Amino acid sequence: EQAIKNNSQLKYKEKGSRFVYDVFIEDDWGKIVLEFDLEVVAIQGKELGIQRKRTKGSAWHYKRCCEDIIGQL
């Protein structure tokens, strides 16, 4: 959550659960240019992972945003 909050370009809203986020980037006119879901999931025991899914926008932009977020964890 902190990694998303630290990035000034990203906006997000929680989706039902505390561990699911709808993350998006808007252009200067308020149009969403990239949107994806991030979910914190339990893998085994106490280990956690991040499941992500791009719902709108370019694959390259999505890849860069996910790299930035994961790099901040």
PDB file of N, CA, C, O and CB in Angstrom:
ATOM      1  N   GLU A   1       0.840  -1.194   0.000  1.00  0.00           N
ATOM      2  CA  GLU A   1       0.000   0.000   0.000  1.00  0.00           C
ATOM      3  C   GLU A   1       0.881   1.252   0.000  1.00  0.00           C
ATOM      4  O   GLU A   1       0.600   2.212  -0.717  1.00  0.00           O
ATOM      5  CB  GLU A   1      -0.954   0.001   1.226  1.00  0.00           C
ATOM      6  N   GLN A   2       1.932   1.240   0.793  1.00  0.00           N
ATOM      7  CA  GLN A   2       2.810   2.404   0.887  1.00  0.00           C
ATOM      8  C   GLN A   2       3.507   2.675  -0.445  1.00  0.00           C
ATOM      9  O   GLN A   2       3.724   3.831  -0.809  1.00  0.00           O
ATOM     10  CB  GLN A   2       3.851   2.200   1.993  1.00  0.00           C
ATOM     11  N   ALA A   3       3.859   1.608  -1.174  1.00  0.00           N
ATOM     12  CA  ALA A   3       4.517   1.783  -2.469  1.00  0.00           C
ATOM     13  C   ALA A   3       3.600   2.487  -3.453  1.00  0.00           C
ATOM     14  O   ALA A   3       4.066   3.278  -4.273  1.00  0.00           O
ATOM     15  CB  ALA A   3       4.954   0.433  -3.036  1.00  0.00           C
ATOM     16  N   ILE A   4       2.309   2.214  -3.385  1.00  0.00           N
ATOM     17  CA  ILE A   4       1.350   2.878  -4.267  1.00  0.00           C
ATOM     18  C   ILE A   4       1.178   4.333  -3.844  1.00  0.00           C
ATOM     19  O   ILE A   4       1.140   5.228  -4.689  1.00  0.00           O
ATOM     20  CB  ILE A   4      -0.012   2.143  -4.251  1.00  0.00           C
ATOM     21  N   LYS A   5       1.073   4.569  -2.543  1.00  0.00           N
ATOM     22  CA  LYS A   5       0.877   5.931  -2.035  1.00  0.00           C
ATOM     23  C   LYS A   5       2.083   6.825  -2.313  1.00  0.00           C
ATOM     24  O   LYS A   5       1.924   8.029  -2.510  1.00  0.00           O
ATOM     25  CB  LYS A   5       0.598   5.896  -0.538  1.00  0.00           C
ATOM     26  N   ASN A   6       3.284   6.250  -2.331  1.00  0.00           N
ATOM     27  CA  ASN A   6       4.501   7.035  -2.546  1.00  0.00           C
ATOM     28  C   ASN A   6       4.658   7.511  -3.980  1.00  0.00           C
ATOM     29  O   ASN A   6       5.400   8.463  -4.223  1.00  0.00           O
ATOM     30  CB  ASN A   6       5.703   6.228  -2.157  1.00  0.00           C
ATOM     31  N   ASN A   7       3.989   6.884  -4.936  1.00  0.00           N
ATOM     32  CA  ASN A   7       4.100   7.264  -6.337  1.00  0.00           C
ATOM     33  C   ASN A   7       3.049   8.324  -6.643  1.00  0.00           C
ATOM     34  O   ASN A   7       1.851   8.043  -6.610  1.00  0.00           O
ATOM     35  CB  ASN A   7       3.934   6.028  -7.269  1.00  0.00           C
ATOM     36  N   SER A   8       3.491   9.528  -6.937  1.00  0.00           N
ATOM     37  CA  SER A   8       2.563  10.651  -7.132  1.00  0.00           C
ATOM     38  C   SER A   8       1.711  10.514  -8.393  1.00  0.00           C
ATOM     39  O   SER A   8       0.652  11.136  -8.478  1.00  0.00           O
ATOM     40  CB  SER A   8       3.339  11.948  -7.192  1.00  0.00           C
ATOM     41  N   GLN A   9       2.143   9.718  -9.374  1.00  0.00           N
ATOM     42  CA  GLN A   9       1.373   9.536 -10.607  1.00  0.00           C
ATOM     43  C   GLN A   9       0.183   8.619 -10.399  1.00  0.00           C
ATOM     44  O   GLN A   9      -0.838   8.766 -11.070  1.00  0.00           O
ATOM     45  CB  GLN A   9       2.260   8.979 -11.705  1.00  0.00           C
ATOM     46  N   LEU A  10       0.301   7.676  -9.480  1.00  0.00           N
ATOM     47  CA  LEU A  10      -0.722   6.652  -9.312  1.00  0.00           C
ATOM     48  C   LEU A  10      -1.859   7.117  -8.419  1.00  0.00           C
ATOM     49  O   LEU A  10      -1.645   7.769  -7.397  1.00  0.00           O
ATOM     50  CB  LEU A  10      -0.110   5.398  -8.744  1.00  0.00           C
ATOM     51  N   LYS A  11      -3.051   6.775  -8.821  1.00  0.00           N
ATOM     52  CA  LYS A  11      -4.227   6.969  -7.984  1.00  0.00           C
ATOM     53  C   LYS A  11      -4.811   5.585  -7.778  1.00  0.00           C
ATOM     54  O   LYS A  11      -4.625   4.699  -8.613  1.00  0.00           O
ATOM     55  CB  LYS A  11      -5.277   7.972  -8.636  1.00  0.00           C
ATOM     56  N   TYR A  12      -5.511   5.392  -6.680  1.00  0.00           N
ATOM     57  CA  TYR A  12      -6.058   4.069  -6.441  1.00  0.00           C
ATOM     58  C   TYR A  12      -7.323   4.163  -5.609  1.00  0.00           C
ATOM     59  O   TYR A  12      -7.592   5.167  -4.949  1.00  0.00           O
ATOM     60  CB  TYR A  12      -5.030   3.178  -5.749  1.00  0.00           C
ATOM     61  N   LYS A  13      -8.080   3.096  -5.662  1.00  0.00           N
ATOM     62  CA  LYS A  13      -9.221   2.955  -4.772  1.00  0.00           C
ATOM     63  C   LYS A  13      -9.278   1.498  -4.333  1.00  0.00           C
ATOM     64  O   LYS A  13      -8.961   0.592  -5.104  1.00  0.00           O
ATOM     65  CB  LYS A  13     -10.557   3.402  -5.468  1.00  0.00           C
ATOM     66  N   GLU A  14      -9.682   1.288  -3.101  1.00  0.00           N
ATOM     67  CA  GLU A  14      -9.791  -0.065  -2.593  1.00  0.00           C
ATOM     68  C   GLU A  14     -11.041  -0.710  -3.175  1.00  0.00           C
ATOM     69  O   GLU A  14     -12.078  -0.061  -3.311  1.00  0.00           O
ATOM     70  CB  GLU A  14      -9.826  -0.079  -1.046  1.00  0.00           C
ATOM     71  N   LYS A  15     -10.938  -1.976  -3.514  1.00  0.00           N
ATOM     72  CA  LYS A  15     -12.052  -2.701  -4.111  1.00  0.00           C
ATOM     73  C   LYS A  15     -12.553  -3.764  -3.136  1.00  0.00           C
ATOM     74  O   LYS A  15     -12.117  -4.914  -3.182  1.00  0.00           O
ATOM     75  CB  LYS A  15     -11.632  -3.345  -5.455  1.00  0.00           C
ATOM     76  N   GLY A  16     -13.462  -3.375  -2.263  1.00  0.00           N
ATOM     77  CA  GLY A  16     -14.104  -4.338  -1.371  1.00  0.00           C
ATOM     78  C   GLY A  16     -13.236  -4.830  -0.236  1.00  0.00           C
ATOM     79  O   GLY A  16     -13.675  -4.839   0.914  1.00  0.00           O
ATOM     80  N   SER A  17     -12.036  -5.232  -0.523  1.00  0.00           N
ATOM     81  CA  SER A  17     -11.142  -5.777   0.481  1.00  0.00           C
ATOM     82  C   SER A  17      -9.984  -4.816   0.714  1.00  0.00           C
ATOM     83  O   SER A  17      -9.634  -4.012  -0.150  1.00  0.00           O
ATOM     84  CB  SER A  17     -10.625  -7.163   0.056  1.00  0.00           C
ATOM     85  N   ARG A  18      -9.417  -4.919   1.868  1.00  0.00           N
ATOM     86  CA  ARG A  18      -8.268  -4.082   2.195  1.00  0.00           C
ATOM     87  C   ARG A  18      -7.054  -4.429   1.344  1.00  0.00           C
ATOM     88  O   ARG A  18      -6.127  -3.626   1.239  1.00  0.00           O
ATOM     89  CB  ARG A  18      -7.924  -4.221   3.664  1.00  0.00           C
ATOM     90  N   PHE A  19      -7.046  -5.604   0.738  1.00  0.00           N
ATOM     91  CA  PHE A  19      -5.872  -6.082   0.015  1.00  0.00           C
ATOM     92  C   PHE A  19      -6.031  -6.072  -1.500  1.00  0.00           C
ATOM     93  O   PHE A  19      -5.194  -6.636  -2.206  1.00  0.00           O
ATOM     94  CB  PHE A  19      -5.545  -7.462   0.461  1.00  0.00           C
ATOM     95  N   VAL A  20      -7.084  -5.447  -2.014  1.00  0.00           N
ATOM     96  CA  VAL A  20      -7.295  -5.361  -3.455  1.00  0.00           C
ATOM     97  C   VAL A  20      -7.393  -3.886  -3.838  1.00  0.00           C
ATOM     98  O   VAL A  20      -8.173  -3.133  -3.255  1.00  0.00           O
ATOM     99  CB  VAL A  20      -8.583  -6.145  -3.891  1.00  0.00           C
ATOM    100  N   TYR A  21      -6.592  -3.483  -4.822  1.00  0.00           N
ATOM    101  CA  TYR A  21      -6.554  -2.085  -5.241  1.00  0.00           C
ATOM    102  C   TYR A  21      -6.775  -1.969  -6.736  1.00  0.00           C
ATOM    103  O   TYR A  21      -6.231  -2.755  -7.513  1.00  0.00           O
ATOM    104  CB  TYR A  21      -5.222  -1.440  -4.853  1.00  0.00           C
ATOM    105  N   ASP A  22      -7.566  -1.001  -7.138  1.00  0.00           N
ATOM    106  CA  ASP A  22      -7.745  -0.623  -8.532  1.00  0.00           C
ATOM    107  C   ASP A  22      -6.848   0.596  -8.734  1.00  0.00           C
ATOM    108  O   ASP A  22      -7.152   1.683  -8.244  1.00  0.00           O
ATOM    109  CB  ASP A  22      -9.278  -0.317  -8.889  1.00  0.00           C
ATOM    110  N   VAL A  23      -5.750   0.412  -9.451  1.00  0.00           N
ATOM    111  CA  VAL A  23      -4.747   1.469  -9.620  1.00  0.00           C
ATOM    112  C   VAL A  23      -4.901   2.057 -11.016  1.00  0.00           C
ATOM    113  O   VAL A  23      -5.091   1.326 -11.988  1.00  0.00           O
ATOM    114  CB  VAL A  23      -3.292   0.921  -9.398  1.00  0.00           C
ATOM    115  N   PHE A  24      -4.817   3.387 -11.110  1.00  0.00           N
ATOM    116  CA  PHE A  24      -4.967   4.009 -12.423  1.00  0.00           C
ATOM    117  C   PHE A  24      -4.127   5.271 -12.529  1.00  0.00           C
ATOM    118  O   PHE A  24      -3.766   5.894 -11.530  1.00  0.00           O
ATOM    119  CB  PHE A  24      -6.434   4.331 -12.696  1.00  0.00           C
ATOM    120  N   ILE A  25      -3.829   5.626 -13.772  1.00  0.00           N
ATOM    121  CA  ILE A  25      -3.094   6.849 -14.100  1.00  0.00           C
ATOM    122  C   ILE A  25      -3.957   7.635 -15.074  1.00  0.00           C
ATOM    123  O   ILE A  25      -4.453   7.090 -16.061  1.00  0.00           O
ATOM    124  CB  ILE A  25      -1.665   6.537 -14.711  1.00  0.00           C
ATOM    125  N   GLU A  26      -4.131   8.916 -14.789  1.00  0.00           N
ATOM    126  CA  GLU A  26      -4.923   9.796 -15.650  1.00  0.00           C
ATOM    127  C   GLU A  26      -3.998  10.751 -16.395  1.00  0.00           C
ATOM    128  O   GLU A  26      -2.921  11.101 -15.912  1.00  0.00           O
ATOM    129  CB  GLU A  26      -5.972  10.587 -14.821  1.00  0.00           C
ATOM    130  N   ASP A  27      -4.438  11.165 -17.577  1.00  0.00           N
ATOM    131  CA  ASP A  27      -3.696  12.199 -18.288  1.00  0.00           C
ATOM    132  C   ASP A  27      -4.103  13.570 -17.744  1.00  0.00           C
ATOM    133  O   ASP A  27      -4.856  13.656 -16.773  1.00  0.00           O
ATOM    134  CB  ASP A  27      -3.950  12.112 -19.824  1.00  0.00           C
ATOM    135  N   ASP A  28      -3.613  14.628 -18.361  1.00  0.00           N
ATOM    136  CA  ASP A  28      -3.882  15.984 -17.874  1.00  0.00           C
ATOM    137  C   ASP A  28      -5.354  16.379 -17.944  1.00  0.00           C
ATOM    138  O   ASP A  28      -5.781  17.310 -17.261  1.00  0.00           O
ATOM    139  CB  ASP A  28      -3.073  16.969 -18.661  1.00  0.00           C
ATOM    140  N   TRP A  29      -6.123  15.681 -18.758  1.00  0.00           N
ATOM    141  CA  TRP A  29      -7.539  16.000 -18.929  1.00  0.00           C
ATOM    142  C   TRP A  29      -8.454  15.071 -18.123  1.00  0.00           C
ATOM    143  O   TRP A  29      -9.676  15.148 -18.252  1.00  0.00           O
ATOM    144  CB  TRP A  29      -7.906  15.928 -20.398  1.00  0.00           C
ATOM    145  N   GLY A  30      -7.881  14.201 -17.300  1.00  0.00           N
ATOM    146  CA  GLY A  30      -8.667  13.306 -16.460  1.00  0.00           C
ATOM    147  C   GLY A  30      -9.053  11.991 -17.106  1.00  0.00           C
ATOM    148  O   GLY A  30      -9.798  11.209 -16.515  1.00  0.00           O
ATOM    149  N   LYS A  31      -8.562  11.733 -18.304  1.00  0.00           N
ATOM    150  CA  LYS A  31      -8.848  10.467 -18.983  1.00  0.00           C
ATOM    151  C   LYS A  31      -7.898   9.384 -18.449  1.00  0.00           C
ATOM    152  O   LYS A  31      -6.693   9.611 -18.337  1.00  0.00           O
ATOM    153  CB  LYS A  31      -8.701  10.620 -20.539  1.00  0.00           C
ATOM    154  N   ILE A  32      -8.438   8.225 -18.127  1.00  0.00           N
ATOM    155  CA  ILE A  32      -7.613   7.124 -17.621  1.00  0.00           C
ATOM    156  C   ILE A  32      -6.823   6.528 -18.775  1.00  0.00           C
ATOM    157  O   ILE A  32      -7.403   6.062 -19.756  1.00  0.00           O
ATOM    158  CB  ILE A  32      -8.489   6.032 -16.931  1.00  0.00           C
ATOM    159  N   VAL A  33      -5.484   6.544 -18.657  1.00  0.00           N
ATOM    160  CA  VAL A  33      -4.624   6.015 -19.711  1.00  0.00           C
ATOM    161  C   VAL A  33      -4.051   4.647 -19.346  1.00  0.00           C
ATOM    162  O   VAL A  33      -3.588   3.916 -20.221  1.00  0.00           O
ATOM    163  CB  VAL A  33      -3.494   6.989 -20.000  1.00  0.00           C
ATOM    164  N   LEU A  34      -4.078   4.298 -18.057  1.00  0.00           N
ATOM    165  CA  LEU A  34      -3.605   2.996 -17.611  1.00  0.00           C
ATOM    166  C   LEU A  34      -4.395   2.608 -16.368  1.00  0.00           C
ATOM    167  O   LEU A  34      -4.573   3.414 -15.454  1.00  0.00           O
ATOM    168  CB  LEU A  34      -2.069   3.014 -17.323  1.00  0.00           C
ATOM    169  N   GLU A  35      -4.860   1.375 -16.346  1.00  0.00           N
ATOM    170  CA  GLU A  35      -5.606   0.898 -15.188  1.00  0.00           C
ATOM    171  C   GLU A  35      -5.257  -0.567 -14.960  1.00  0.00           C
ATOM    172  O   GLU A  35      -5.203  -1.354 -15.905  1.00  0.00           O
ATOM    173  CB  GLU A  35      -7.144   1.084 -15.387  1.00  0.00           C
ATOM    174  N   PHE A  36      -5.022  -0.926 -13.707  1.00  0.00           N
ATOM    175  CA  PHE A  36      -4.748  -2.322 -13.385  1.00  0.00           C
ATOM    176  C   PHE A  36      -5.127  -2.609 -11.941  1.00  0.00           C
ATOM    177  O   PHE A  36      -5.244  -1.704 -11.115  1.00  0.00           O
ATOM    178  CB  PHE A  36      -3.267  -2.659 -13.629  1.00  0.00           C
ATOM    179  N   ASP A  37      -5.314  -3.894 -11.659  1.00  0.00           N
ATOM    180  CA  ASP A  37      -5.670  -4.343 -10.315  1.00  0.00           C
ATOM    181  C   ASP A  37      -4.444  -4.941  -9.651  1.00  0.00           C
ATOM    182  O   ASP A  37      -3.676  -5.665 -10.284  1.00  0.00           O
ATOM    183  CB  ASP A  37      -6.829  -5.373 -10.355  1.00  0.00           C
ATOM    184  N   LEU A  38      -4.262  -4.638  -8.380  1.00  0.00           N
ATOM    185  CA  LEU A  38      -3.220  -5.255  -7.559  1.00  0.00           C
ATOM    186  C   LEU A  38      -3.897  -5.915  -6.371  1.00  0.00           C
ATOM    187  O   LEU A  38      -4.761  -5.320  -5.727  1.00  0.00           O
ATOM    188  CB  LEU A  38      -2.150  -4.204  -7.091  1.00  0.00           C
ATOM    189  N   GLU A  39      -3.499  -7.144  -6.087  1.00  0.00           N
ATOM    190  CA  GLU A  39      -4.053  -7.849  -4.939  1.00  0.00           C
ATOM    191  C   GLU A  39      -2.916  -8.515  -4.177  1.00  0.00           C
ATOM    192  O   GLU A  39      -2.078  -9.197  -4.766  1.00  0.00           O
ATOM    193  CB  GLU A  39      -5.115  -8.896  -5.380  1.00  0.00           C
ATOM    194  N   VAL A  40      -2.894  -8.315  -2.875  1.00  0.00           N
ATOM    195  CA  VAL A  40      -1.921  -8.979  -2.008  1.00  0.00           C
ATOM    196  C   VAL A  40      -2.524 -10.329  -1.643  1.00  0.00           C
ATOM    197  O   VAL A  40      -3.627 -10.396  -1.100  1.00  0.00           O
ATOM    198  CB  VAL A  40      -1.583  -8.115  -0.714  1.00  0.00           C
ATOM    199  N   VAL A  41      -1.794 -11.407  -1.943  1.00  0.00           N
ATOM    200  CA  VAL A  41      -2.306 -12.758  -1.712  1.00  0.00           C
ATOM    201  C   VAL A  41      -1.333 -13.559  -0.846  1.00  0.00           C
ATOM    202  O   VAL A  41      -0.125 -13.323  -0.869  1.00  0.00           O
ATOM    203  CB  VAL A  41      -2.550 -13.481  -3.055  1.00  0.00           C
ATOM    204  N   ALA A  42      -1.873 -14.501  -0.091  1.00  0.00           N
ATOM    205  CA  ALA A  42      -1.054 -15.428   0.691  1.00  0.00           C
ATOM    206  C   ALA A  42      -0.603 -16.552  -0.235  1.00  0.00           C
ATOM    207  O   ALA A  42      -1.408 -17.129  -0.965  1.00  0.00           O
ATOM    208  CB  ALA A  42      -1.846 -15.994   1.930  1.00  0.00           C
ATOM    209  N   ILE A  43       0.693 -16.854  -0.198  1.00  0.00           N
ATOM    210  CA  ILE A  43       1.219 -17.901  -1.065  1.00  0.00           C
ATOM    211  C   ILE A  43       1.306 -19.217  -0.287  1.00  0.00           C
ATOM    212  O   ILE A  43       0.623 -20.186  -0.617  1.00  0.00           O
ATOM    213  CB  ILE A  43       2.610 -17.503  -1.627  1.00  0.00           C
ATOM    214  N   GLN A  44       2.141 -19.242   0.735  1.00  0.00           N
ATOM    215  CA  GLN A  44       2.276 -20.422   1.588  1.00  0.00           C
ATOM    216  C   GLN A  44       2.543 -19.920   2.996  1.00  0.00           C
ATOM    217  O   GLN A  44       3.484 -19.160   3.224  1.00  0.00           O
ATOM    218  CB  GLN A  44       3.427 -21.385   1.089  1.00  0.00           C
ATOM    219  N   GLY A  45       1.727 -20.338   3.924  1.00  0.00           N
ATOM    220  CA  GLY A  45       1.938 -19.924   5.299  1.00  0.00           C
ATOM    221  C   GLY A  45       1.881 -18.423   5.453  1.00  0.00           C
ATOM    222  O   GLY A  45       0.842 -17.802   5.225  1.00  0.00           O
ATOM    223  N   LYS A  46       3.020 -17.832   5.848  1.00  0.00           N
ATOM    224  CA  LYS A  46       3.073 -16.390   6.110  1.00  0.00           C
ATOM    225  C   LYS A  46       3.662 -15.590   4.965  1.00  0.00           C
ATOM    226  O   LYS A  46       3.828 -14.376   5.083  1.00  0.00           O
ATOM    227  CB  LYS A  46       3.870 -16.129   7.348  1.00  0.00           C
ATOM    228  N   GLU A  47       3.982 -16.246   3.858  1.00  0.00           N
ATOM    229  CA  GLU A  47       4.542 -15.535   2.712  1.00  0.00           C
ATOM    230  C   GLU A  47       3.427 -14.849   1.933  1.00  0.00           C
ATOM    231  O   GLU A  47       2.316 -15.367   1.820  1.00  0.00           O
ATOM    232  CB  GLU A  47       5.327 -16.500   1.796  1.00  0.00           C
ATOM    233  N   LEU A  48       3.746 -13.678   1.400  1.00  0.00           N
ATOM    234  CA  LEU A  48       2.781 -12.899   0.624  1.00  0.00           C
ATOM    235  C   LEU A  48       3.289 -12.681  -0.788  1.00  0.00           C
ATOM    236  O   LEU A  48       4.495 -12.650  -1.031  1.00  0.00           O
ATOM    237  CB  LEU A  48       2.501 -11.550   1.299  1.00  0.00           C
ATOM    238  N   GLY A  49       2.365 -12.531  -1.708  1.00  0.00           N
ATOM    239  CA  GLY A  49       2.697 -12.243  -3.088  1.00  0.00           C
ATOM    240  C   GLY A  49       1.765 -11.168  -3.619  1.00  0.00           C
ATOM    241  O   GLY A  49       0.807 -10.774  -2.954  1.00  0.00           O
ATOM    242  N   ILE A  50       2.057 -10.701  -4.821  1.00  0.00           N
ATOM    243  CA  ILE A  50       1.220  -9.687  -5.457  1.00  0.00           C
ATOM    244  C   ILE A  50       0.690 -10.272  -6.754  1.00  0.00           C
ATOM    245  O   ILE A  50       1.459 -10.701  -7.614  1.00  0.00           O
ATOM    246  CB  ILE A  50       2.014  -8.358  -5.714  1.00  0.00           C
ATOM    247  N   GLN A  51      -0.619 -10.286  -6.885  1.00  0.00           N
ATOM    248  CA  GLN A  51      -1.260 -10.703  -8.120  1.00  0.00           C
ATOM    249  C   GLN A  51      -1.716  -9.434  -8.820  1.00  0.00           C
ATOM    250  O   GLN A  51      -2.323  -8.564  -8.195  1.00  0.00           O
ATOM    251  CB  GLN A  51      -2.461 -11.692  -7.858  1.00  0.00           C
ATOM    252  N   ARG A  52      -1.433  -9.320 -10.101  1.00  0.00           N
ATOM    253  CA  ARG A  52      -1.771  -8.092 -10.819  1.00  0.00           C
ATOM    254  C   ARG A  52      -2.418  -8.420 -12.153  1.00  0.00           C
ATOM    255  O   ARG A  52      -2.187  -9.482 -12.731  1.00  0.00           O
ATOM    256  CB  ARG A  52      -0.522  -7.225 -11.034  1.00  0.00           C
ATOM    257  N   LYS A  53      -3.241  -7.479 -12.634  1.00  0.00           N
ATOM    258  CA  LYS A  53      -3.936  -7.677 -13.901  1.00  0.00           C
ATOM    259  C   LYS A  53      -4.180  -6.324 -14.556  1.00  0.00           C
ATOM    260  O   LYS A  53      -4.803  -5.442 -13.966  1.00  0.00           O
ATOM    261  CB  LYS A  53      -5.274  -8.437 -13.691  1.00  0.00           C
ATOM    262  N   ARG A  54      -3.685  -6.169 -15.772  1.00  0.00           N
ATOM    263  CA  ARG A  54      -3.893  -4.930 -16.528  1.00  0.00           C
ATOM    264  C   ARG A  54      -5.295  -4.961 -17.118  1.00  0.00           C
ATOM    265  O   ARG A  54      -5.689  -5.945 -17.745  1.00  0.00           O
ATOM    266  CB  ARG A  54      -2.813  -4.755 -17.654  1.00  0.00           C
ATOM    267  N   THR A  55      -6.049  -3.883 -16.918  1.00  0.00           N
ATOM    268  CA  THR A  55      -7.399  -3.812 -17.461  1.00  0.00           C
ATOM    269  C   THR A  55      -7.539  -2.760 -18.562  1.00  0.00           C
ATOM    270  O   THR A  55      -8.493  -2.797 -19.339  1.00  0.00           O
ATOM    271  CB  THR A  55      -8.378  -3.518 -16.353  1.00  0.00           C
ATOM    272  N   LYS A  56      -6.586  -1.819 -18.630  1.00  0.00           N
ATOM    273  CA  LYS A  56      -6.647  -0.791 -19.667  1.00  0.00           C
ATOM    274  C   LYS A  56      -5.275  -0.155 -19.816  1.00  0.00           C
ATOM    275  O   LYS A  56      -4.580   0.063 -18.823  1.00  0.00           O
ATOM    276  CB  LYS A  56      -7.718   0.284 -19.331  1.00  0.00           C
ATOM    277  N   GLY A  57      -4.884   0.141 -21.038  1.00  0.00           N
ATOM    278  CA  GLY A  57      -3.638   0.855 -21.287  1.00  0.00           C
ATOM    279  C   GLY A  57      -2.578  -0.005 -21.951  1.00  0.00           C
ATOM    280  O   GLY A  57      -2.786  -1.192 -22.205  1.00  0.00           O
ATOM    281  N   SER A  58      -1.442   0.613 -22.227  1.00  0.00           N
ATOM    282  CA  SER A  58      -0.371  -0.070 -22.958  1.00  0.00           C
ATOM    283  C   SER A  58       0.393  -1.039 -22.055  1.00  0.00           C
ATOM    284  O   SER A  58       0.578  -0.791 -20.863  1.00  0.00           O
ATOM    285  CB  SER A  58       0.596   0.954 -23.561  1.00  0.00           C
ATOM    286  N   ALA A  59       0.823  -2.130 -22.645  1.00  0.00           N
ATOM    287  CA  ALA A  59       1.568  -3.151 -21.911  1.00  0.00           C
ATOM    288  C   ALA A  59       2.903  -2.589 -21.411  1.00  0.00           C
ATOM    289  O   ALA A  59       3.328  -2.921 -20.304  1.00  0.00           O
ATOM    290  CB  ALA A  59       1.808  -4.389 -22.804  1.00  0.00           C
ATOM    291  N   TRP A  60       3.568  -1.747 -22.200  1.00  0.00           N
ATOM    292  CA  TRP A  60       4.855  -1.191 -21.800  1.00  0.00           C
ATOM    293  C   TRP A  60       4.701  -0.292 -20.569  1.00  0.00           C
ATOM    294  O   TRP A  60       5.488  -0.388 -19.627  1.00  0.00           O
ATOM    295  CB  TRP A  60       5.481  -0.402 -22.964  1.00  0.00           C
ATOM    296  N   HIS A  61       3.698   0.572 -20.575  1.00  0.00           N
ATOM    297  CA  HIS A  61       3.448   1.481 -19.456  1.00  0.00           C
ATOM    298  C   HIS A  61       3.109   0.680 -18.191  1.00  0.00           C
ATOM    299  O   HIS A  61       3.574   0.999 -17.097  1.00  0.00           O
ATOM    300  CB  HIS A  61       2.297   2.468 -19.801  1.00  0.00           C
ATOM    301  N   TYR A  62       2.300  -0.353 -18.360  1.00  0.00           N
ATOM    302  CA  TYR A  62       1.920  -1.239 -17.264  1.00  0.00           C
ATOM    303  C   TYR A  62       3.154  -1.916 -16.663  1.00  0.00           C
ATOM    304  O   TYR A  62       3.312  -1.967 -15.444  1.00  0.00           O
ATOM    305  CB  TYR A  62       0.916  -2.298 -17.753  1.00  0.00           C
ATOM    306  N   LYS A  63       4.020  -2.431 -17.529  1.00  0.00           N
ATOM    307  CA  LYS A  63       5.238  -3.106 -17.080  1.00  0.00           C
ATOM    308  C   LYS A  63       6.107  -2.160 -16.244  1.00  0.00           C
ATOM    309  O   LYS A  63       6.607  -2.538 -15.185  1.00  0.00           O
ATOM    310  CB  LYS A  63       6.036  -3.636 -18.290  1.00  0.00           C
ATOM    311  N   ARG A  64       6.277  -0.941 -16.727  1.00  0.00           N
ATOM    312  CA  ARG A  64       7.115   0.041 -16.010  1.00  0.00           C
ATOM    313  C   ARG A  64       6.518   0.394 -14.650  1.00  0.00           C
ATOM    314  O   ARG A  64       7.250   0.486 -13.665  1.00  0.00           O
ATOM    315  CB  ARG A  64       7.285   1.321 -16.852  1.00  0.00           C
ATOM    316  N   CYS A  65       5.218   0.592 -14.580  1.00  0.00           N
ATOM    317  CA  CYS A  65       4.562   0.925 -13.309  1.00  0.00           C
ATOM    318  C   CYS A  65       4.699  -0.213 -12.309  1.00  0.00           C
ATOM    319  O   CYS A  65       4.995   0.021 -11.137  1.00  0.00           O
ATOM    320  CB  CYS A  65       3.079   1.245 -13.535  1.00  0.00           C
ATOM    321  N   CYS A  66       4.487  -1.438 -12.764  1.00  0.00           N
ATOM    322  CA  CYS A  66       4.613  -2.591 -11.857  1.00  0.00           C
ATOM    323  C   CYS A  66       6.051  -2.737 -11.377  1.00  0.00           C
ATOM    324  O   CYS A  66       6.273  -3.038 -10.204  1.00  0.00           O
ATOM    325  CB  CYS A  66       4.153  -3.891 -12.557  1.00  0.00           C
ATOM    326  N   GLU A  67       7.021  -2.533 -12.243  1.00  0.00           N
ATOM    327  CA  GLU A  67       8.429  -2.593 -11.832  1.00  0.00           C
ATOM    328  C   GLU A  67       8.726  -1.551 -10.760  1.00  0.00           C
ATOM    329  O   GLU A  67       9.421  -1.840  -9.786  1.00  0.00           O
ATOM    330  CB  GLU A  67       9.355  -2.381 -13.044  1.00  0.00           C
ATOM    331  N   ASP A  68       8.202  -0.341 -10.937  1.00  0.00           N
ATOM    332  CA  ASP A  68       8.424   0.724  -9.959  1.00  0.00           C
ATOM    333  C   ASP A  68       7.802   0.376  -8.602  1.00  0.00           C
ATOM    334  O   ASP A  68       8.426   0.573  -7.560  1.00  0.00           O
ATOM    335  CB  ASP A  68       7.846   2.047 -10.479  1.00  0.00           C
ATOM    336  N   ILE A  69       6.586  -0.136  -8.623  1.00  0.00           N
ATOM    337  CA  ILE A  69       5.902  -0.489  -7.368  1.00  0.00           C
ATOM    338  C   ILE A  69       6.630  -1.631  -6.662  1.00  0.00           C
ATOM    339  O   ILE A  69       6.878  -1.563  -5.459  1.00  0.00           O
ATOM    340  CB  ILE A  69       4.429  -0.885  -7.641  1.00  0.00           C
ATOM    341  N   ILE A  70       6.970  -2.679  -7.411  1.00  0.00           N
ATOM    342  CA  ILE A  70       7.645  -3.828  -6.806  1.00  0.00           C
ATOM    343  C   ILE A  70       9.025  -3.436  -6.309  1.00  0.00           C
ATOM    344  O   ILE A  70       9.483  -3.937  -5.283  1.00  0.00           O
ATOM    345  CB  ILE A  70       7.753  -4.983  -7.808  1.00  0.00           C
ATOM    346  N   GLY A  71       9.690  -2.545  -7.030  1.00  0.00           N
ATOM    347  CA  GLY A  71      11.004  -2.065  -6.600  1.00  0.00           C
ATOM    348  C   GLY A  71      10.979  -1.310  -5.295  1.00  0.00           C
ATOM    349  O   GLY A  71      11.997  -1.237  -4.608  1.00  0.00           O
ATOM    350  N   GLN A  72       9.832  -0.740  -4.932  1.00  0.00           N
ATOM    351  CA  GLN A  72       9.706   0.017  -3.694  1.00  0.00           C
ATOM    352  C   GLN A  72       9.331  -0.863  -2.503  1.00  0.00           C
ATOM    353  O   GLN A  72       9.326  -0.393  -1.365  1.00  0.00           O
ATOM    354  CB  GLN A  72       8.677   1.106  -3.864  1.00  0.00           C
ATOM    355  N   LEU A  73       9.020  -2.125  -2.753  1.00  0.00           N
ATOM    356  CA  LEU A  73       8.621  -3.012  -1.645  1.00  0.00           C
ATOM    357  C   LEU A  73       9.803  -3.481  -0.841  1.00  0.00           C
ATOM    358  O   LEU A  73       9.636  -4.230   0.122  1.00  0.00           O
ATOM    359  CB  LEU A  73       7.869  -4.212  -2.171  1.00  0.00           C
TER     360      LEU A  73
END
